[in-house]
Amino acid sequence: MKLTPRFDRILPLISLVVLGLMVVFLLESNPDYPLVARISNDLPVISVAWFIIALLVIIISTGADLLAKAHPALEHRELLRLPGPLSKIEIVPLFWVLPSAVVVGSFAFFRLFQETLQGTAFILVLIVCGGLLLGTLVAQHYVLDRDTEVRDKARIGLQAVAYLVAFGMFSAIANAHYRMIFTGILAFSASVPLAYRLLARNVNDHQRPLSLALTVVGVVIAEAAAMLSFWPAPFLIVGTLLTALFYVMMNLLHHAQAGTLNRRIGWELGLVGAVVFVILTATTL
C-alpha cells in the first residue's frame, strides 16, 4: 500500500503560514504603520513584517523537516546532525529550501502590486502561497517514494515550483533598484539555495563539487542581476531573463552531473536562452 502524505499535519501548517502572511499584509496596508527603520538610503526599509516573515520561514522549515523525517524512507538513514551539544538532533535542510522560498518569494513578488492591485494582491498572495506550499510539501513526500516513476513526477513538480519562485524573487530584486553590490548579494542569496535544491542528489549531499557548482551559479546570477540593473526594462522582463539564465545553468549542471552533457544539449540550451533574450529585448524597444 502506497503511503499518502500527512494532510492532517500539512494543512494546519499551511494555514498557520497563510494566516501569518495575512497579518503582514494587513499591517503594511495600514497608512499609520509606524514600525519601520531605515539603516541607509541604499538599503530597504526594515519593518516588523521582516520579523514575521522570518518567523514564518522558521515555522515552515521546521514543519517540512518533521514531515520529511516522519517518512519511512528516512527512518533508518543517517542524517545531518547539529554541532556541539545539539549533536543528537538530526535535520534535513534540503527539505527546508523550497517551502521557505515559497513564503519569501510569494510575499516579495505580490507585494510589488500592493498599490496597483490593492486587495487583489492580498488575495493572490494567500492563494498562490498556500497552493505552492501544498504542492511543494506533497511533492517532497513523493520524492522519497520507492517507485521511480512517482519520484520523477515529484521532482518535475518541485522543479516547476523552484523556477516560479526564482522568477518571483528575481523580479522583486529587479524592481528594488538597489545599488549593484546589494542587487548582486540579494540575487546570490536567492539563487544558491534554489540551486542546491535542484542539484542535490540526496538529503546529505554536501560534496565539494556541489559547493563549487552552487558558488558558480550564485556568482553568475549575481553578476547578471547587477548588470541588468542598469537596463531600463520592466522588472518582469529582467526577472524573466534571470530565470531563463538560471534555468539554462541548472540544466547544464544537471546533465554534467549525470554525465549526459553533450554538444547537442549545449546547443539546445544555448538556443533557448538566446530566443528568450531576443524576444524579451524586442518587446522593450
N, C-alpha and C positions, 0 to 999 in steps of 0.2 A: 504494500500500500504506500502510495506516494505521500510524503509528509507535506502538509499545507502550511502556509505562513501563519504566524500567530497574530491574527487580526484583532484578537482581544487585547493585545499589547500595542499593536501598530496604530490602530485608530485612536485610542486615547492619547498616545504620544503625539500624533499629528495634530489632534485637536488642541493640545496644550500649546504647540508651536504656533498654530494659526491664531489662537487667542492672544498670544504674545505679540504677534505682528499687528493684530487689530489695535492693541493698546498703543503700539508705536505710532501707527498712522493717526490715531485719534489725538495723541499728544502733539504730533507735528502739524496737524491741521488747526491747532489752537493758535489764533493770532497773538495771544499773550503768553506764548510758550517761552518761559524765561531760562530754562535750564540748558544754557549753551555757553561755550567758551571758545575763544579763538586764540590759538597759540601764535599764529603767524598768518599774514595775508596770503602766503603761498601754500598754506595747509587748509584742509577742510575744517569747518566748524565742528567742534566736538559737543555732542549733546547727550542727554540721558538715553536717547534712542540707541546710541552706540553700545551702552552697557546692557540694555535689554537684548539687543541683537546678539551680543557676546554670550549672554546667559542662555538664549535660545540655542545657540551653537553648541554650548556645553550640554544642554539637555538632550538635543537630538543626537549628538555624538555618543553620549552615554547610552541612550536608548538603542542606537544602532549597534553599539558594541555588545550590549547584553543580548540583543536579538541574535547576533552572529554567533556568540559563544554558546547560546542555547541550541544551536543546530547540531545534530548528531555528527555531522562531518568534521566538526572541530572539537568534539568532546575529548578525543584521545590524541590530539595533536599538540605539540609543544609550541606555545605562542610567545610573543614578545612580552617580556616582564619589565615592570618598572624598576628603576635603580634603587640602591640603598635599602632602607628599612621596609620599603613597599615592594620588595622583590617577589613576594608571593602573589601579587596582583598581576594577572595576565590581561593583555589588551590586544585589540586587532585594529590598529589605526587605519588600515586600508579601507575599512568599512565606515570610517568617520567622514571621509573626504566628500563624497557626493551629497549626503544629507546636509552637511554643513554648508557646502557650496550652494545648494538649492536655496537655503534660507537667506544667505547673504546675497546671492545673485538675484533672486526674485525681488527682494526688498530694494536693492540698489537700482535695478532696471525700472521697475514700475514707479519708483519714487521720482524718476525723471519726468513722469507725466502727471504728477500730482496737481500742478497748477492748471494744465490744459484739460485733463480728463476729470479732475476732482474726484467725485465719489466713484466714478467708474474705475479709476486706477486703484482705489481702495478695495473694490470688489475683486478686480482682476488679480491683484497680488495674493489675495487669500485663496482664490480658486486655483490659480496656477501653482502656487507654492504647495498647497495641500495635495493637488493631483500629482505633481512631480515627486513629492515625498512618498506618497503611496506607491507610485510606480517604482521608485528607487529602492525602497525597503523590501518590496515584494521581489524585485529582480535580484537584490542581494541575497535573498533567501534561496532563490532558484539557481543562482550561480554556483552554489555549493552542492547542487543535486548530482547524483551519480550518473544520471542519463546525460550523455554528451550532447544530444540534440537540445535538451532542455537548457543545459548550461550555455550553449551557443546562443540561443534565443535571448536568454537573460543578459548575456554580455552585450548583445546588439542593443537591447533596451537601455543598459547603463551607458553605452557609448552615445546614444541619442541624447540622453539627459545631460551628459557631460558637455557635449557641443552646444546644447541650448543654454546651459549655464555659462559656458565660456562666452557666448555671444552677449548675454546679458551683462556680464562683468566687464568685458572689453568695451561695450557701448557706454556703460556708466563711466568708465575711466576716460574714454574719449570725450564725453560730454563735460567732464570736470574742468578741462583746460588748465591743469596744473603745470608747473614748470617741468622741464624734460626729466630731471632727476626723479621727481616724485611720480611722474607718469610711468617711468621705467620701473621704479620699485613696486608700484601697485600692479603693473602688468606681470612682473616677475612673480609676485606673491600670488596672483590669481592663476597663472598658467602652470606653475610647478606642481601644486597638489593635484590638479586635474590630470596632468601628465603622469604623475605617479599612479593614480587610479587606473589609467588606461594602459599603462605599460607593465605594471607589476603582475607577475605570473602567479604568485601565491601570497598568502596573508603575511608571510615573513620575508618578503623579497626586499632585501636591503643591500644587494650586491653592489660592488664598486662600479661595474659598467652601467647599472641603472642610475646610480647617483650622477655619473658623468653625463648620461643622456638627459636627465632632468635639468642639470645645470645648463646644458646647451640649449634646450627648449626655452628655459626661462630667460636666458640672455638674448636669444634671437627675438623672442616675442617682446621683451622689454625694449630692445633697440628699435624694433619696428614701430612699437607704440610711441616711443619718444619722437621718432622721425615723422610719423603721421600726425603728431600733434601740431605740426606747422601747416598741415594741409587744410585749407578752409572748406572741408566737406562735412556734410551732416554726420552726426555721431553714429547713426545707424550704419552708414556706409563704412566708416572707419571700423566699427565693431565687426561688420561682416568680413572685411578684408583681414583683420587679425584672426578671426575664427577660421577663415579659409587657410591662412598660413599655418595656424595651429593644427588643422586637420591634415594638411599635407605632411607636416613634420611627424605627426603621430603615426601616420600610415607608413612613412619611410622607416621610422624606427621600429615599428611593429614587424614589418617584413624583414628588416635587418636582424631582429631578434630571432625570428623564425627561420632565417636562412633562405628566404624565398625572394629576396630583393634581386631584381634583375633590371636590365635596360628597359624592357617593356613597361614594367611597373613605374620606373622612374619617369619615363616619358608621359605615361598616363597621368600621374600625379602632378607633374610639371604643367601639363596641358590644362588640368582642372584649375590650378592656381592662376595660370595666365588668362584663361577665359573669364574667371571671376573678376580678376583685376581689370581687364579690358572693359567688361560690361559695366562695372561699378564706376570706373573712371569716366566712361562715356556719359553716364547718367548725371554726372556733376558738371559737365562742360556747358 
